[in-house]
């Protein structure tokens, strides 16, 4: 007699995969993550609209599409998370901070959610390995401030190629400043993954942009071909407003807050607003916080959860992008260990003594495609993405 799972467990599996559609098994597999933060419904609404459209379409698709719901319990309550941010814990696995080594009663609800997401991702990969031409992962989000749409990506050449051509700003190297994201976890598995932020949490335009972006992704991957009219229409829906250039940016400052209840952004800032050095931006513990440098403000915190107060970004030149693309395919990697203050500690990782290597350290390693993080005040850890 075949063993069946309890009804509750069966329902949870169905609930985790919000929607899927299969066509040509040799085509790409596209996995869409929605609701990683429970107070960000736009991605879910957009996926539901696309599901309704494609479910009633007899035309087969070239590949397979999955939509995976993230923090199911937080989605039900309409809150960002229950115990801890589900999009900040993905680098804890197999480390001294892994929640599995805690007593069961001390594990956050999001840890259990992450295990189910991991199991779902593993199942999708196992199901299509050896037959699918490609795997692509997209994480859909919104922000607490008003914003145009934009793309977040860990700076690999494969991710750049995936994100190329969309008429929105693109933020490179987000994993150096916001650690433990699902995107980084997927990239470390060896797959392409980018994030799309559509605008303010509960704005209808965020749903519209999310849907437009997804149609363009389906078209770009060759899963579902759009007519030229619909391609143009969706690109128009994505285009930035208020003169924000749809180009590449890098993060040059990250304001981390220890207690979001004691942090208050000044009113009126929107994503990519121009700011000048020493401009008042926020209060923390009653103290005025001024901009440490000029640039564009990015993801200002207008909710009382989360530890990312704001970031400052600046444009990345087309010359730098072209040069970095060339250098990453060159022999220059083999010369890094000979630089002053640089010690090779792994096949693709280095430690940098900042007391010796003082100038352009991050720039050099970024050019060659390395992630750069601070080990301590005098040491950087650099490993190839």
Secondary structure as UniProt FT lines:
FT   HELIX           7..16
FT   STRAND          17..22
FT   TURN            25..26
FT   STRAND          28..34
FT   TURN            38..39
FT   HELIX           42..55
FT   STRAND          63..69
FT   HELIX           72..77
FT   TURN            86..87
FT   TURN            90..91
FT   TURN            93..94
FT   TURN            96..97
FT   HELIX           99..101
FT   HELIX           104..106
FT   HELIX           109..128
FT   TURN            129..131
FT   STRAND          135..143
FT   STRAND          150..153
FT   HELIX           157..163
FT   TURN            164..165
FT   STRAND          169..172
FT   HELIX           174..176
FT   HELIX           182..189
FT   STRAND          192..200
FT   TURN            201..202
FT   HELIX           204..220
FT   TURN            221..222
FT   HELIX           228..238
FT   TURN            242..243
FT   STRAND          248..256
FT   HELIX           260..262
FT   STRAND          263..265
FT   TURN            267..268
FT   TURN            271..272
FT   STRAND          274..275
FT   TURN            277..278
FT   STRAND          280..284
FT   TURN            285..286
FT   STRAND          287..290
FT   STRAND          295..298
FT   STRAND          308..315
FT   HELIX           318..327
FT   TURN            328..329
FT   HELIX           331..338
FT   TURN            340..341
FT   STRAND          342..346
FT   TURN            347..348
FT   STRAND          349..353
FT   TURN            354..356
FT   HELIX           361..367
FT   TURN            368..369
FT   STRAND          370..376
FT   TURN            377..378
FT   STRAND          379..384
//
